[in-house]
Amino acid sequence: MARFLFTTWEGGGHVQPMLLVARDLAARGHAVLVLSDPCNASDAAALDVPFQAWTTAPFQTGKTRDDDRLKDHEADNPLAVIQRLLERVMAGPALAYAKDTLAAIDAFTPDVVVSQELLLGPMAAAEARGLPLALLAANVWSLPTMAGAPPFGAGMLPATSDEERGMHAMVGQMSRGFFQAGLPDLNTARAALGLAPLEDLFAQLDVAKAILLATSKAFDFAPDPLPDPFAYVGPYLADPAWAEPFTPPPGGAPLVVVSFSSLYQAQEPALRTIIAALGRLPVRGVVTTGPTIDPAEFEAPANVAVVRSAPHSALLEDAALFVTHAGHGSTLRPLMAGVPLLCLPMGRDQNDNAARVAHRGAGLILPADAGVDAVADAASRLLDEPTFRTAARALGAAIRADEAARDAATALEVLAP
């Protein structure tokens, strides 16, 4: 059997899918080890996945708002977000990540290294040791390297004309240029590893023999067929280890579930607006704040319960509407249950996920700073107009089919010598 080393960081929704893939490989008899932040050790233990924490590389010991090292909610424009990614995850700490990865490679002796797509340091470490490398992205592809896909970040739809294709190409090229600011740091790391310098930051990804998209082909806007070495392997989604049992409020009113990021995005104002809007409607509301925010910070009307966590798998069985920031997992899981969405994206991949929902008629989009009236009106429309639920059920059925066929484990097994 083969040995697989996984590397990821505390970036929210991409951690659990990687752990689930590692668990599947372990169930087939392979040896696996996951390198990540100490705060993810309990998630790995819940799935019985061997775990090791970063020591030299940046790491988080907790998941509160104060622990978040990216703090991209403080950035006031897309370029500032890219700069934070480069300085704090991708390029600035590339050598530190590489050193920890090399130590794990020498001790664990993997046959294959599997990295989250933003961790350039582990990619360089795999290259330095001559090991097969795969990237595992638990979302729609976020980097400007896939020809034919809409540019990431702004929620753009697929191009339908030469003019739109030209605009997409221009935006993608600009984005690619912004990332080159991290090239000096990456090349410094590569030099320390005895590797030749690169002329393009994204040339580091070219080392990967496979780029696995742990999302649904039915949900995505990517070109068909995907260019090499991309491949869909289906969504990997489940309740997190920290979700606690919860019984929704009694009654026959429609159940509305609200969930924003498990990371901190300064989402308190949006949550307060949503809570106030639900208080105006004849519904039962359940708001889960996640590990970064204390539910006690919110005052709620009698028909709305605010809790830190609850198993969404159970709540979605009865939900009539899901209100969300539109993170990848928080978007696909309601759709798979046939539940329409009200999306209030706050950045990252959320505009793109929301665009895919609205384009298929399975939900509506509002700005994150929408007022109480706008949220109440949109929620009422989603609850009252059956076309949204019909579209959500159709899209959800296609996503469930992709989930049933998911097989990242096999895609990784073929890379092992």
SETI-761823 format. One record per residue (C-alpha): chain; z, y, x; residue number from 1. Coordinates in pm, whole numbers, plus 50000, padded with zeros to 5 digits. Example, Ala and Ser with C-alpha at 12.3 -4.5 7.8 and 13.67 -1.06 7.14 Angstrom:
<recs>
+------+-------+-------+-------+-------+
| kegu |    c3 |    c2 |    c1 | marke |
+------+-------+-------+-------+-------+
|    A | 50780 | 49550 | 51230 |     1 |
|    A | 50714 | 49894 | 51367 |     2 |
+------+-------+-------+-------+-------+
</recs>
This chain:
<recs>
+------+-------+-------+-------+-------+
| kegu |    c3 |    c2 |    c1 | marke |
+------+-------+-------+-------+-------+
|    A | 50000 | 50000 | 50000 |     1 |
|    A | 49950 | 50363 | 50104 |     2 |
|    A | 50185 | 50651 | 50183 |     3 |
|    A | 50145 | 50994 | 50020 |     4 |
|    A | 50313 | 51320 | 50124 |     5 |
|    A | 50317 | 51593 | 49857 |     6 |
|    A | 50387 | 51960 | 49937 |     7 |
|    A | 50459 | 52229 | 49680 |     8 |
|    A | 50678 | 52535 | 49627 |     9 |
|    A | 50888 | 52680 | 49346 |    10 |
|    A | 50607 | 52846 | 49156 |    11 |
|    A | 50701 | 52730 | 48807 |    12 |
|    A | 50472 | 52504 | 48606 |    13 |
|    A | 50287 | 52337 | 48893 |    14 |
|    A | 50596 | 52152 | 49027 |    15 |
|    A | 50649 | 51901 | 48749 |    16 |
|    A | 50283 | 51785 | 48732 |    17 |
|    A | 50291 | 51709 | 49104 |    18 |
|    A | 50613 | 51514 | 49059 |    19 |
|    A | 50456 | 51319 | 48772 |    20 |
|    A | 50156 | 51226 | 48988 |    21 |
|    A | 50390 | 51118 | 49268 |    22 |
|    A | 50584 | 50906 | 49019 |    23 |
|    A | 50264 | 50736 | 48904 |    24 |
|    A | 50173 | 50647 | 49262 |    25 |
|    A | 50523 | 50513 | 49325 |    26 |
|    A | 50494 | 50299 | 49012 |    27 |
|    A | 50184 | 50141 | 49166 |    28 |
|    A | 50384 | 50042 | 49472 |    29 |
|    A | 50290 | 50327 | 49706 |    30 |
|    A | 50542 | 50518 | 49916 |    31 |
|    A | 50571 | 50885 | 49823 |    32 |
|    A | 50765 | 51186 | 49946 |    33 |
|    A | 50770 | 51536 | 49793 |    34 |
|    A | 50841 | 51844 | 50006 |    35 |
|    A | 50952 | 52143 | 49798 |    36 |
|    A | 51225 | 52400 | 49745 |    37 |
|    A | 51584 | 52270 | 49715 |    38 |
|    A | 51600 | 52392 | 49354 |    39 |
|    A | 51345 | 52126 | 49261 |    40 |
|    A | 51552 | 51835 | 49391 |    41 |
|    A | 51704 | 51764 | 49049 |    42 |
|    A | 51359 | 51756 | 48886 |    43 |
|    A | 51247 | 51499 | 49144 |    44 |
|    A | 51564 | 51295 | 49097 |    45 |
|    A | 51508 | 51286 | 48719 |    46 |
|    A | 51175 | 51116 | 48784 |    47 |
|    A | 51314 | 50899 | 49067 |    48 |
|    A | 51075 | 51059 | 49317 |    49 |
|    A | 51188 | 51075 | 49684 |    50 |
|    A | 51240 | 51438 | 49781 |    51 |
|    A | 51289 | 51649 | 50091 |    52 |
|    A | 51359 | 52024 | 50102 |    53 |
|    A | 51186 | 52285 | 50310 |    54 |
|    A | 51401 | 52399 | 50602 |    55 |
|    A | 51188 | 52630 | 50818 |    56 |
|    A | 50958 | 52749 | 50540 |    57 |
|    A | 51080 | 52990 | 50270 |    58 |
|    A | 51272 | 52818 | 49993 |    59 |
|    A | 51475 | 52883 | 49681 |    60 |
|    A | 51806 | 52718 | 49607 |    61 |
|    A | 51814 | 52836 | 49244 |    62 |
|    A | 51583 | 52932 | 48958 |    63 |
|    A | 51742 | 53256 | 48840 |    64 |
|    A | 51562 | 53590 | 48839 |    65 |
|    A | 51742 | 53681 | 49161 |    66 |
|    A | 51613 | 53368 | 49337 |    67 |
|    A | 51245 | 53443 | 49276 |    68 |
|    A | 51089 | 53543 | 49608 |    69 |
|    A | 50744 | 53634 | 49474 |    70 |
|    A | 50861 | 53897 | 49222 |    71 |
|    A | 50504 | 53959 | 49114 |    72 |
|    A | 50630 | 54136 | 48801 |    73 |
|    A | 50708 | 54429 | 49031 |    74 |
|    A | 50342 | 54459 | 49139 |    75 |
|    A | 50152 | 54724 | 48946 |    76 |
|    A | 49795 | 54604 | 49011 |    77 |
|    A | 49605 | 54281 | 49090 |    78 |
|    A | 49562 | 54370 | 49458 |    79 |
|    A | 49938 | 54406 | 49495 |    80 |
|    A | 49984 | 54060 | 49341 |    81 |
|    A | 49739 | 53912 | 49592 |    82 |
|    A | 49921 | 54085 | 49878 |    83 |
|    A | 50251 | 53931 | 49767 |    84 |
|    A | 50093 | 53587 | 49745 |    85 |
|    A | 49949 | 53623 | 50093 |    86 |
|    A | 50266 | 53760 | 50252 |    87 |
|    A | 50519 | 53533 | 50080 |    88 |
|    A | 50337 | 53205 | 50012 |    89 |
|    A | 49986 | 53159 | 50142 |    90 |
|    A | 49945 | 53315 | 50486 |    91 |
|    A | 50260 | 53495 | 50604 |    92 |
|    A | 50474 | 53178 | 50612 |    93 |
|    A | 50181 | 52943 | 50687 |    94 |
|    A | 50318 | 52843 | 51029 |    95 |
|    A | 50667 | 52780 | 50890 |    96 |
|    A | 50524 | 52559 | 50616 |    97 |
|    A | 50307 | 52382 | 50872 |    98 |
|    A | 50604 | 52309 | 51099 |    99 |
|    A | 50805 | 52152 | 50817 |   100 |
|    A | 50500 | 51953 | 50708 |   101 |
|    A | 50436 | 51829 | 51062 |   102 |
|    A | 50797 | 51715 | 51091 |   103 |
|    A | 50762 | 51525 | 50763 |   104 |
|    A | 50429 | 51377 | 50874 |   105 |
|    A | 50582 | 51250 | 51198 |   106 |
|    A | 50884 | 51101 | 51021 |   107 |
|    A | 50720 | 50969 | 50703 |   108 |
|    A | 50377 | 50879 | 50853 |   109 |
|    A | 50169 | 50941 | 50541 |   110 |
|    A | 49813 | 50821 | 50494 |   111 |
|    A | 49727 | 51120 | 50270 |   112 |
|    A | 49866 | 51471 | 50233 |   113 |
|    A | 49853 | 51633 | 49886 |   114 |
|    A | 49915 | 52008 | 49872 |   115 |
|    A | 49947 | 52270 | 49602 |   116 |
|    A | 49640 | 52490 | 49631 |   117 |
|    A | 49818 | 52803 | 49761 |   118 |
|    A | 49999 | 52639 | 50053 |   119 |
|    A | 49763 | 52694 | 50345 |   120 |
|    A | 50023 | 52588 | 50604 |   121 |
|    A | 50046 | 52224 | 50493 |   122 |
|    A | 49666 | 52212 | 50474 |   123 |
|    A | 49645 | 52321 | 50838 |   124 |
|    A | 49913 | 52066 | 50932 |   125 |
|    A | 49712 | 51785 | 50771 |   126 |
|    A | 49404 | 51906 | 50958 |   127 |
|    A | 49595 | 51914 | 51287 |   128 |
|    A | 49702 | 51552 | 51239 |   129 |
|    A | 49358 | 51440 | 51121 |   130 |
|    A | 49492 | 51320 | 50785 |   131 |
|    A | 49296 | 51314 | 50458 |   132 |
|    A | 49391 | 51614 | 50244 |   133 |
|    A | 49378 | 51660 | 49867 |   134 |
|    A | 49469 | 51967 | 49666 |   135 |
|    A | 49636 | 51933 | 49325 |   136 |
|    A | 49610 | 52234 | 49093 |   137 |
|    A | 49815 | 52211 | 48772 |   138 |
|    A | 49618 | 52485 | 48596 |   139 |
|    A | 49269 | 52626 | 48565 |   140 |
|    A | 49133 | 52696 | 48916 |   141 |
|    A | 49288 | 53022 | 49037 |   142 |
|    A | 49098 | 53101 | 49359 |   143 |
|    A | 48753 | 53264 | 49394 |   144 |
|    A | 48585 | 52957 | 49540 |   145 |
|    A | 48423 | 52780 | 49241 |   146 |
|    A | 48065 | 52883 | 49173 |   147 |
|    A | 47979 | 52918 | 48805 |   148 |
|    A | 48334 | 52970 | 48677 |   149 |
|    A | 48447 | 53302 | 48525 |   150 |
|    A | 48649 | 53512 | 48770 |   151 |
|    A | 49020 | 53435 | 48754 |   152 |
|    A | 49285 | 53674 | 48629 |   153 |
|    A | 49132 | 53900 | 48366 |   154 |
|    A | 49065 | 53646 | 48093 |   155 |
|    A | 48687 | 53662 | 48121 |   156 |
|    A | 48467 | 53438 | 47907 |   157 |
|    A | 48177 | 53230 | 48044 |   158 |
|    A | 47874 | 53436 | 48131 |   159 |
|    A | 47594 | 53429 | 47872 |   160 |
|    A | 47340 | 53658 | 48041 |   161 |
|    A | 47209 | 53746 | 48385 |   162 |
|    A | 47397 | 54074 | 48363 |   163 |
|    A | 47728 | 53896 | 48298 |   164 |
|    A | 47658 | 53643 | 48572 |   165 |
|    A | 47594 | 53928 | 48813 |   166 |
|    A | 47919 | 54098 | 48710 |   167 |
|    A | 48112 | 53772 | 48757 |   168 |
|    A | 47964 | 53726 | 49102 |   169 |
|    A | 48057 | 54083 | 49200 |   170 |
|    A | 48416 | 54045 | 49077 |   171 |
|    A | 48449 | 53710 | 49252 |   172 |
|    A | 48319 | 53850 | 49579 |   173 |
|    A | 48561 | 54145 | 49559 |   174 |
|    A | 48851 | 53908 | 49494 |   175 |
|    A | 48746 | 53688 | 49785 |   176 |
|    A | 48743 | 53995 | 50006 |   177 |
|    A | 49095 | 54098 | 49903 |   178 |
|    A | 49233 | 53762 | 50018 |   179 |
|    A | 49092 | 53806 | 50368 |   180 |
|    A | 49389 | 54031 | 50449 |   181 |
|    A | 49580 | 53708 | 50509 |   182 |
|    A | 49333 | 53572 | 50763 |   183 |
|    A | 49513 | 53703 | 51077 |   184 |
|    A | 49839 | 53529 | 50977 |   185 |
|    A | 49656 | 53208 | 50895 |   186 |
|    A | 49470 | 53212 | 51227 |   187 |
|    A | 49796 | 53274 | 51411 |   188 |
|    A | 49934 | 52958 | 51249 |   189 |
|    A | 49618 | 52765 | 51330 |   190 |
|    A | 49632 | 52873 | 51695 |   191 |
|    A | 49991 | 52746 | 51721 |   192 |
|    A | 49866 | 52411 | 51585 |   193 |
|    A | 49580 | 52396 | 51832 |   194 |
|    A | 49316 | 52462 | 51567 |   195 |
|    A | 49014 | 52692 | 51598 |   196 |
|    A | 49024 | 53027 | 51415 |   197 |
|    A | 48848 | 53069 | 51081 |   198 |
|    A | 48619 | 53351 | 50972 |   199 |
|    A | 48710 | 53312 | 50605 |   200 |
|    A | 49058 | 53241 | 50471 |   201 |
|    A | 48917 | 53001 | 50213 |   202 |
|    A | 48751 | 52791 | 50482 |   203 |
|    A | 49096 | 52629 | 50515 |   204 |
|    A | 49040 | 52470 | 50173 |   205 |
|    A | 48718 | 52312 | 50299 |   206 |
|    A | 48931 | 52056 | 50483 |   207 |
|    A | 49026 | 51903 | 50146 |   208 |
|    A | 48836 | 51587 | 50055 |   209 |
|    A | 48931 | 51634 | 49689 |   210 |
|    A | 49048 | 51923 | 49470 |   211 |
|    A | 49209 | 51774 | 49161 |   212 |
|    A | 49245 | 51994 | 48852 |   213 |
|    A | 49539 | 51870 | 48646 |   214 |
|    A | 49414 | 52036 | 48332 |   215 |
|    A | 49183 | 51941 | 48048 |   216 |
|    A | 48806 | 51962 | 48078 |   217 |
|    A | 48795 | 52029 | 47703 |   218 |
|    A | 49019 | 52332 | 47752 |   219 |
|    A | 48856 | 52482 | 48061 |   220 |
|    A | 48558 | 52711 | 48114 |   221 |
|    A | 48450 | 52559 | 48447 |   222 |
|    A | 48086 | 52458 | 48505 |   223 |
|    A | 47972 | 52111 | 48398 |   224 |
|    A | 47940 | 51916 | 48617 |   225 |
|    A | 48207 | 52048 | 48850 |   226 |
|    A | 48090 | 52121 | 49205 |   227 |
|    A | 48218 | 51893 | 49480 |   228 |
|    A | 48498 | 51833 | 49570 |   229 |
|    A | 48648 | 51940 | 49234 |   230 |
|    A | 48743 | 51683 | 48970 |   231 |
|    A | 48941 | 51689 | 48649 |   232 |
|    A | 49231 | 51443 | 48641 |   233 |
|    A | 49380 | 51543 | 48305 |   234 |
|    A | 49696 | 51740 | 48221 |   235 |
|    A | 50037 | 51620 | 48340 |   236 |
|    A | 50296 | 51769 | 48105 |   237 |
|    A | 50645 | 51672 | 47989 |   238 |
|    A | 50980 | 51827 | 47904 |   239 |
|    A | 51158 | 51949 | 48218 |   240 |
|    A | 51469 | 51773 | 48343 |   241 |
|    A | 51682 | 52074 | 48248 |   242 |
|    A | 51579 | 52073 | 47879 |   243 |
|    A | 51886 | 52006 | 47663 |   244 |
|    A | 51899 | 51845 | 47316 |   245 |
|    A | 51872 | 52095 | 47033 |   246 |
|    A | 51845 | 52075 | 46656 |   247 |
|    A | 51639 | 52353 | 46494 |   248 |
|    A | 51790 | 52561 | 46214 |   249 |
|    A | 51792 | 52378 | 45879 |   250 |
|    A | 51567 | 52470 | 45589 |   251 |
|    A | 51209 | 52443 | 45475 |   252 |
|    A | 51072 | 52769 | 45616 |   253 |
|    A | 50797 | 52740 | 45880 |   254 |
|    A | 50931 | 52675 | 46230 |   255 |
|    A | 50817 | 52923 | 46496 |   256 |
|    A | 50890 | 52831 | 46858 |   257 |
|    A | 50894 | 53100 | 47128 |   258 |
|    A | 50872 | 53018 | 47498 |   259 |
|    A | 50787 | 53239 | 47793 |   260 |
|    A | 50775 | 53161 | 48163 |   261 |
|    A | 51030 | 52939 | 48334 |   262 |
|    A | 50993 | 53195 | 48614 |   263 |
|    A | 51101 | 53555 | 48585 |   264 |
|    A | 50833 | 53802 | 48473 |   265 |
|    A | 51057 | 54074 | 48327 |   266 |
|    A | 50993 | 53920 | 47987 |   267 |
|    A | 51310 | 54051 | 47816 |   268 |
|    A | 51136 | 54339 | 47628 |   269 |
|    A | 50867 | 54106 | 47494 |   270 |
|    A | 51127 | 53854 | 47382 |   271 |
|    A | 51330 | 54124 | 47205 |   272 |
|    A | 51019 | 54241 | 47023 |   273 |
|    A | 50931 | 53887 | 46915 |   274 |
|    A | 51286 | 53818 | 46798 |   275 |
|    A | 51282 | 54136 | 46590 |   276 |
|    A | 50941 | 54047 | 46444 |   277 |
|    A | 51053 | 53698 | 46344 |   278 |
|    A | 51356 | 53852 | 46177 |   279 |
|    A | 51118 | 54020 | 45933 |   280 |
|    A | 50940 | 53699 | 45837 |   281 |
|    A | 51039 | 53405 | 45615 |   282 |
|    A | 51053 | 53163 | 45909 |   283 |
|    A | 51294 | 52965 | 46123 |   284 |
|    A | 51269 | 53085 | 46480 |   285 |
|    A | 51373 | 52910 | 46802 |   286 |
|    A | 51349 | 53111 | 47125 |   287 |
|    A | 51394 | 52929 | 47458 |   288 |
|    A | 51466 | 53168 | 47745 |   289 |
|    A | 51439 | 52919 | 48034 |   290 |
|    A | 51655 | 52904 | 48347 |   291 |
|    A | 51599 | 53264 | 48457 |   292 |
|    A | 51744 | 53449 | 48157 |   293 |
|    A | 52078 | 53418 | 47977 |   294 |
|    A | 52038 | 53377 | 47598 |   295 |
|    A | 52350 | 53591 | 47553 |   296 |
|    A | 52144 | 53894 | 47652 |   297 |
|    A | 51972 | 53890 | 47313 |   298 |
|    A | 52088 | 53980 | 46965 |   299 |
|    A | 51910 | 53774 | 46702 |   300 |
|    A | 51890 | 53779 | 46321 |   301 |
|    A | 52030 | 53490 | 46123 |   302 |
|    A | 51697 | 53308 | 46101 |   303 |
|    A | 51638 | 53302 | 46480 |   304 |
|    A | 51823 | 53087 | 46734 |   305 |
|    A | 51809 | 53188 | 47101 |   306 |
|    A | 51886 | 52910 | 47350 |   307 |
|    A | 51826 | 52853 | 47718 |   308 |
|    A | 51631 | 52532 | 47667 |   309 |
|    A | 51524 | 52276 | 47411 |   310 |
|    A | 51288 | 51977 | 47423 |   311 |
|    A | 50955 | 52125 | 47316 |   312 |
|    A | 50817 | 51777 | 47249 |   313 |
|    A | 51060 | 51746 | 46957 |   314 |
|    A | 51027 | 52104 | 46833 |   315 |
|    A | 50646 | 52088 | 46830 |   316 |
|    A | 50652 | 51797 | 46586 |   317 |
|    A | 50759 | 52043 | 46313 |   318 |
|    A | 50634 | 52376 | 46451 |   319 |
|    A | 50391 | 52589 | 46253 |   320 |
|    A | 50339 | 52847 | 46529 |   321 |
|    A | 50405 | 52880 | 46902 |   322 |
|    A | 50453 | 53225 | 47059 |   323 |
|    A | 50408 | 53228 | 47433 |   324 |
|    A | 50313 | 53410 | 47752 |   325 |
|    A | 50031 | 53152 | 47777 |   326 |
|    A | 50130 | 52969 | 48093 |   327 |
|    A | 49933 | 52648 | 48139 |   328 |
|    A | 50193 | 52403 | 48010 |   329 |
|    A | 50312 | 52639 | 47737 |   330 |
|    A | 49953 | 52663 | 47615 |   331 |
|    A | 49835 | 52304 | 47630 |   332 |
|    A | 50144 | 52137 | 47485 |   333 |
|    A | 50134 | 52326 | 47150 |   334 |
|    A | 49759 | 52270 | 47126 |   335 |
|    A | 49809 | 51898 | 47182 |   336 |
|    A | 50047 | 51906 | 46885 |   337 |
|    A | 49789 | 52091 | 46675 |   338 |
|    A | 49995 | 52411 | 46668 |   339 |
|    A | 49820 | 52753 | 46683 |   340 |
|    A | 49936 | 53009 | 46938 |   341 |
|    A | 50019 | 53376 | 46956 |   342 |
|    A | 49964 | 53466 | 47321 |   343 |
|    A | 50119 | 53765 | 47497 |   344 |
|    A | 50001 | 53713 | 47857 |   345 |
|    A | 50191 | 53880 | 48141 |   346 |
|    A | 49974 | 53795 | 48444 |   347 |
|    A | 49904 | 53497 | 48674 |   348 |
|    A | 49683 | 53245 | 48489 |   349 |
|    A | 49798 | 53362 | 48148 |   350 |
|    A | 49509 | 53592 | 48056 |   351 |
|    A | 49268 | 53310 | 48133 |   352 |
|    A | 49458 | 53052 | 47929 |   353 |
|    A | 49486 | 53294 | 47637 |   354 |
|    A | 49113 | 53363 | 47652 |   355 |
|    A | 49040 | 52990 | 47625 |   356 |
|    A | 49266 | 52965 | 47319 |   357 |
|    A | 49123 | 53265 | 47137 |   358 |
|    A | 48762 | 53173 | 47221 |   359 |
|    A | 48811 | 52840 | 47043 |   360 |
|    A | 48976 | 53008 | 46740 |   361 |
|    A | 49309 | 52835 | 46803 |   362 |
|    A | 49518 | 53151 | 46834 |   363 |
|    A | 49539 | 53525 | 46883 |   364 |
|    A | 49610 | 53750 | 47181 |   365 |
|    A | 49832 | 54058 | 47192 |   366 |
|    A | 49931 | 54271 | 47490 |   367 |
|    A | 50273 | 54188 | 47632 |   368 |
|    A | 50401 | 54531 | 47524 |   369 |
|    A | 50285 | 54495 | 47163 |   370 |
|    A | 50519 | 54642 | 46903 |   371 |
|    A | 50723 | 54466 | 46639 |   372 |
|    A | 50471 | 54541 | 46361 |   373 |
|    A | 50179 | 54401 | 46560 |   374 |
|    A | 50367 | 54082 | 46647 |   375 |
|    A | 50484 | 54030 | 46287 |   376 |
|    A | 50134 | 54090 | 46150 |   377 |
|    A | 49972 | 53851 | 46399 |   378 |
|    A | 50232 | 53583 | 46335 |   379 |
|    A | 50183 | 53616 | 45961 |   380 |
|    A | 49809 | 53581 | 45998 |   381 |
|    A | 49843 | 53270 | 46214 |   382 |
|    A | 50081 | 53114 | 45964 |   383 |
|    A | 49877 | 53207 | 45654 |   384 |
|    A | 49517 | 53144 | 45764 |   385 |
|    A | 49446 | 52769 | 45793 |   386 |
|    A | 49143 | 52814 | 46020 |   387 |
|    A | 49373 | 52867 | 46319 |   388 |
|    A | 49555 | 52539 | 46268 |   389 |
|    A | 49226 | 52357 | 46208 |   390 |
|    A | 49089 | 52490 | 46538 |   391 |
|    A | 49414 | 52410 | 46721 |   392 |
|    A | 49405 | 52052 | 46593 |   393 |
|    A | 49042 | 52006 | 46701 |   394 |
|    A | 49101 | 52147 | 47049 |   395 |
|    A | 49430 | 51961 | 47077 |   396 |
|    A | 49263 | 51629 | 46997 |   397 |
|    A | 49015 | 51682 | 47279 |   398 |
|    A | 49294 | 51772 | 47520 |   399 |
|    A | 49492 | 51463 | 47418 |   400 |
|    A | 49187 | 51251 | 47496 |   401 |
|    A | 49174 | 51405 | 47843 |   402 |
|    A | 49546 | 51336 | 47886 |   403 |
|    A | 49501 | 50973 | 47783 |   404 |
|    A | 49235 | 50934 | 48051 |   405 |
|    A | 49426 | 51119 | 48324 |   406 |
|    A | 49426 | 50939 | 48655 |   407 |
|    A | 49514 | 51149 | 48958 |   408 |
|    A | 49667 | 50842 | 49117 |   409 |
|    A | 49332 | 50663 | 49142 |   410 |
|    A | 49161 | 50977 | 49273 |   411 |
|    A | 49422 | 50992 | 49550 |   412 |
|    A | 49418 | 50619 | 49625 |   413 |
|    A | 49052 | 50633 | 49724 |   414 |
|    A | 49140 | 50883 | 50000 |   415 |
|    A | 49378 | 50642 | 50173 |   416 |
|    A | 49224 | 50454 | 50467 |   417 |
+------+-------+-------+-------+-------+
</recs>
